[in-house]
Structures are given as C-alpha cells and as structure tokens.
Amino acid sequence: MDDDIEVILQDRRAGLPQQHLDNPTFTACTGALLLGIYRLWTVFALPGFRKVPVNLKVPYLPSSKTQTQNVMKVLRGRRGCLADLGSGNGRLVFAAASAGLRCTGFEINSILTASARTRAWWRGLPACSVSFVSRDFWKTDLSDFNNVTVFLAPGVMDVLGEKLLRELHDEARVIACRFPFPGWPCSTSEGQGLDQVWAYDMRVVRDHLLQAPTLLPKAQTQ
C-alpha cells in the first residue's frame, strides 16, 4: 500500500507548481486525503474478507441502475425465491422484491448488510419478502432458490458455476451481471457493455454440458 501511495503522490507532483509541493500544509492535507480514502476503502471492502479464501475474494462494486433494470427484464415472469450473491447495498434485492420474488441477499460485509437491513426497515418491507444475511454464500447450500443473481469477478465464475451445478435444480435460472459464465449456453441476454446481463436456465446448461462431461462437476457425471 505504501508503494501505491508513493506512485499517486509522484503523479500528483508532476502536475503541481513547486511552491505547492514545498508547502507543509499542502503536504499534510494530501497525506490526510490519501489516508482517508484508504480507510474508507477498508471499511467497505475488507470486513469479512479474512473469512473467504484468497482465490474467492471479490471487492464490493454496486450495480448500476441500468444493470438492475436489465436483470429485472430477464427475471420477468419468474416466481419463487431469489438469492443475490454479494448483495452489497441491496439495490437488486429491492427491485426483485417489488416484482413479487422472495429475496435473500448474501453479503459477507457486515457494514453493507446492516445498511441494507436499515433500508428495508425504512421501506417497511416484511422479513418474509426481503432478508439480508451476513453469511458466506460459498459455504451455503443454495438448493432452495430457483433464481440466483450474481455480480462477481470473472476469476471466480468457473468455481461458482461448479457450485451452482451441484446445488440448483433444473428449473432454476441464474443471472450473471457484466461477466458471463465460461462455457455456459445463455438462454437470453439484455443490455450491452458494462451493463449487460446473461440469463442461464439450469436444465439447458446441464443438457449442454452433458455433451462434454469433463466440464461437469464430479457429482454430475457419476
């Protein structure tokens, strides 16, 4: 982190007059600003990270309004329970609940979970409609959910795909935001660029992967 701060300071120095660089007040203010940014990042990104293996850690990145609208388009007509993996501030959960789905947001960052619960209380949403749990979804059985939404880093999509193949039933639908599942056939898609989402029906995914059994988890090929 010290190396990163030094690089930032060097970039800042390159575009500033020398008199500012030699000013102790300016130097102190710049250092305080960088320290404040770092501490803010640790508040929202680090809580809970120690509970997750290094290869599965994903930083918090909120869904955009357009992305959420695209998710709702591919969820149109769906019923039952929805799990939002890495629910963050709860934007997607609230949108899905308004469409009649029973939603659970999984968020390992306890600060974000508390914020989302407060927003749900403020909106008067009953617990049977919306709930937020500070729980590691990697260690949670998701077989009770027939709708799953994910907005995670591309590096974990293969591992997550194996988990979903083991646990979800054939009628379940999975929606991936921004980063698709490698090798999975998409049933429908909405949007483009950073706001694009892909919908996968588990029966279609399994039928496709059965043609290449090595791509399925061991539990699916035995």
C-alpha positions as CSV (number, residue, x, y, z in Angstrom):
1,M,0.0,0.0,0.0
2,D,3.0,2.4,0.7
3,D,4.2,1.8,-2.8
4,D,0.8,2.7,-4.2
5,I,0.6,5.9,-2.2
6,E,4.1,6.9,-3.4
7,V,3.1,6.4,-7.0
8,I,0.0,8.5,-6.6
9,L,2.0,11.3,-4.9
10,Q,4.5,11.2,-7.7
11,D,1.7,11.6,-10.3
12,R,0.2,14.5,-8.3
13,R,3.6,16.2,-8.0
14,A,4.2,16.1,-11.8
15,G,1.2,18.5,-12.4
16,L,1.6,20.9,-9.5
17,P,3.7,24.0,-9.1
18,Q,6.9,23.6,-6.9
19,Q,5.6,26.1,-4.3
20,H,2.7,23.9,-3.5
21,L,4.9,20.8,-3.2
22,D,7.2,22.6,-0.7
23,N,4.2,23.8,1.4
24,P,3.9,21.8,4.6
25,T,0.2,22.4,4.9
26,F,-0.4,21.1,1.3
27,T,1.7,18.0,2.0
28,A,-0.2,17.3,5.2
29,C,-3.6,17.7,3.6
30,T,-2.6,15.5,0.7
31,G,-1.4,12.8,3.0
32,A,-4.6,13.0,5.1
33,L,-6.7,12.8,2.0
34,L,-5.0,9.6,0.8
35,L,-5.2,8.1,4.3
36,G,-8.9,8.9,4.4
37,I,-9.5,7.2,1.1
38,Y,-7.6,4.1,2.1
39,R,-9.5,3.9,5.4
40,L,-12.9,4.3,3.6
41,W,-11.9,1.5,1.3
42,T,-11.1,-0.8,4.2
43,V,-14.4,-0.1,5.8
44,F,-16.4,-1.2,2.8
45,A,-14.1,-3.7,1.1
46,L,-12.2,-5.5,3.8
47,P,-14.8,-6.6,6.5
48,G,-15.4,-10.4,6.1
49,F,-12.5,-10.8,3.6
50,R,-10.5,-12.8,6.1
51,K,-13.3,-15.4,6.2
52,V,-13.0,-16.1,2.5
53,P,-10.2,-17.9,0.7
54,V,-7.9,-15.6,-1.3
55,N,-8.9,-17.0,-4.7
56,L,-12.6,-16.3,-3.9
57,K,-12.3,-12.7,-2.6
58,V,-14.3,-10.2,-4.6
59,P,-14.4,-6.4,-3.9
60,Y,-17.6,-4.5,-3.5
61,L,-18.9,-2.9,-6.7
62,P,-22.5,-1.7,-6.7
63,S,-24.9,-2.5,-9.6
64,S,-25.9,0.4,-11.8
65,K,-29.5,1.4,-12.3
66,T,-29.4,0.2,-15.9
67,Q,-27.9,-3.1,-15.0
68,T,-30.6,-3.6,-12.4
69,Q,-33.3,-2.8,-15.0
70,N,-31.7,-5.4,-17.3
71,V,-31.7,-8.0,-14.6
72,M,-35.4,-7.4,-14.0
73,K,-36.1,-7.9,-17.7
74,V,-34.7,-11.4,-17.7
75,L,-36.5,-12.2,-14.4
76,R,-39.8,-11.2,-15.9
77,G,-42.4,-13.9,-15.2
78,R,-40.2,-15.7,-12.6
79,R,-41.6,-16.7,-9.3
80,G,-40.4,-18.1,-6.0
81,C,-37.2,-17.4,-4.1
82,L,-34.2,-15.4,-5.3
83,A,-30.7,-15.3,-3.9
84,D,-28.5,-12.3,-4.7
85,L,-24.9,-13.4,-4.1
86,G,-22.9,-10.4,-2.9
87,S,-25.9,-8.1,-2.4
88,G,-24.0,-5.0,-1.4
89,N,-26.4,-2.1,-0.8
90,G,-29.4,-4.2,-1.7
91,R,-30.5,-2.4,-4.9
92,L,-31.1,-5.6,-6.8
93,V,-32.9,-7.3,-3.9
94,F,-35.3,-4.4,-3.5
95,A,-36.1,-4.4,-7.3
96,A,-36.7,-8.1,-7.3
97,A,-38.9,-8.0,-4.2
98,S,-41.1,-5.3,-5.8
99,A,-41.7,-7.8,-8.6
100,G,-43.1,-10.3,-6.2
101,L,-40.0,-12.5,-5.6
102,R,-39.0,-13.6,-2.1
103,C,-35.4,-12.3,-1.8
104,T,-32.4,-13.1,0.3
105,G,-29.2,-11.0,-0.1
106,F,-26.0,-12.7,0.8
107,E,-23.3,-10.2,1.8
108,I,-20.3,-11.0,4.0
109,N,-19.5,-7.4,4.6
110,S,-21.5,-6.8,7.9
111,I,-21.5,-3.0,7.4
112,L,-23.2,-3.3,4.0
113,T,-25.6,-5.9,5.4
114,A,-26.6,-3.5,8.2
115,S,-27.1,-0.7,5.8
116,A,-29.3,-2.8,3.5
117,R,-31.4,-4.0,6.5
118,T,-31.9,-0.4,7.6
119,R,-33.1,0.5,4.1
120,A,-35.5,-2.5,4.1
121,W,-36.9,-1.4,7.5
122,W,-37.3,2.2,6.3
123,R,-39.2,0.9,3.3
124,G,-41.5,-1.2,5.5
125,L,-40.6,-4.4,3.8
126,P,-41.6,-7.6,5.7
127,A,-38.9,-10.2,6.6
128,C,-40.8,-12.8,4.6
129,S,-40.3,-10.7,1.4
130,V,-36.7,-9.4,1.9
131,S,-33.9,-10.5,4.1
132,F,-30.2,-9.8,4.2
133,V,-27.8,-12.2,5.8
134,S,-24.1,-11.6,6.7
135,R,-23.1,-15.1,5.5
136,D,-20.6,-16.6,3.2
137,F,-22.6,-17.9,0.3
138,W,-19.7,-20.2,-0.7
139,K,-20.5,-22.3,2.4
140,T,-24.3,-22.1,2.0
141,D,-26.5,-24.6,0.2
142,L,-28.5,-22.7,-2.4
143,S,-30.8,-25.6,-3.4
144,D,-33.8,-23.8,-2.0
145,F,-33.5,-21.0,-4.5
146,N,-34.9,-21.1,-8.0
147,N,-33.5,-17.7,-9.0
148,V,-29.9,-16.6,-8.4
149,T,-28.3,-13.3,-9.4
150,V,-24.5,-12.8,-9.3
151,F,-22.2,-9.8,-9.9
152,L,-18.8,-11.2,-9.2
153,A,-15.3,-11.0,-10.6
154,P,-14.5,-13.2,-13.7
155,G,-11.9,-15.1,-11.8
156,V,-14.4,-16.9,-9.6
157,M,-17.1,-17.6,-12.2
158,D,-15.8,-21.1,-13.0
159,V,-15.7,-22.1,-9.3
160,L,-19.2,-20.6,-8.8
161,G,-20.5,-22.5,-11.8
162,E,-19.4,-25.8,-10.3
163,K,-21.2,-24.9,-7.1
164,L,-24.4,-24.0,-8.8
165,L,-24.4,-27.1,-10.9
166,R,-24.2,-29.2,-7.8
167,E,-26.9,-27.4,-5.9
168,L,-29.5,-25.9,-8.1
169,H,-32.4,-27.8,-9.6
170,D,-33.2,-27.9,-13.3
171,E,-35.9,-25.2,-13.1
172,A,-33.6,-22.7,-11.6
173,R,-32.4,-19.6,-13.5
174,V,-29.1,-17.9,-12.9
175,I,-28.4,-14.3,-14.0
176,A,-24.9,-13.1,-14.3
177,C,-24.1,-9.4,-14.4
178,R,-21.2,-8.0,-16.6
179,F,-19.2,-11.2,-16.5
180,P,-20.8,-14.4,-18.1
181,F,-20.2,-18.0,-17.1
182,P,-17.5,-19.5,-19.3
183,G,-18.8,-22.4,-21.4
184,W,-22.4,-22.0,-20.4
185,P,-25.1,-21.6,-23.0
186,C,-27.1,-18.4,-22.5
187,S,-30.9,-18.6,-22.7
188,T,-31.3,-14.8,-23.1
189,S,-29.4,-11.6,-22.6
190,E,-30.1,-7.9,-22.0
191,G,-28.1,-4.7,-22.4
192,Q,-24.6,-4.3,-23.6
193,G,-21.1,-3.3,-22.4
194,L,-20.7,-2.9,-18.6
195,D,-24.5,-3.2,-18.0
196,Q,-25.0,-6.5,-19.9
197,V,-26.6,-9.4,-18.1
198,W,-26.9,-13.1,-19.1
199,A,-29.7,-15.5,-18.0
200,Y,-29.0,-19.2,-17.8
201,D,-31.6,-21.9,-17.3
202,M,-30.0,-24.8,-15.4
203,R,-31.7,-27.5,-17.4
204,V,-30.3,-26.1,-20.6
205,V,-26.9,-25.7,-19.1
206,R,-26.8,-29.3,-17.9
207,D,-28.0,-30.7,-21.2
208,H,-25.3,-28.7,-23.0
209,L,-22.5,-29.7,-20.6
210,L,-23.5,-33.4,-20.7
211,Q,-22.1,-33.4,-24.2
212,A,-18.8,-32.6,-22.7
213,P,-18.8,-34.5,-19.3
214,T,-15.4,-33.3,-18.3
215,L,-16.9,-29.8,-17.8
216,L,-19.3,-31.0,-15.2
217,P,-18.6,-31.4,-11.5
218,K,-17.9,-35.0,-10.5
219,A,-21.3,-35.2,-8.7
220,Q,-23.0,-34.5,-12.0
221,T,-21.1,-37.2,-14.0
222,Q,-21.4,-40.1,-11.6
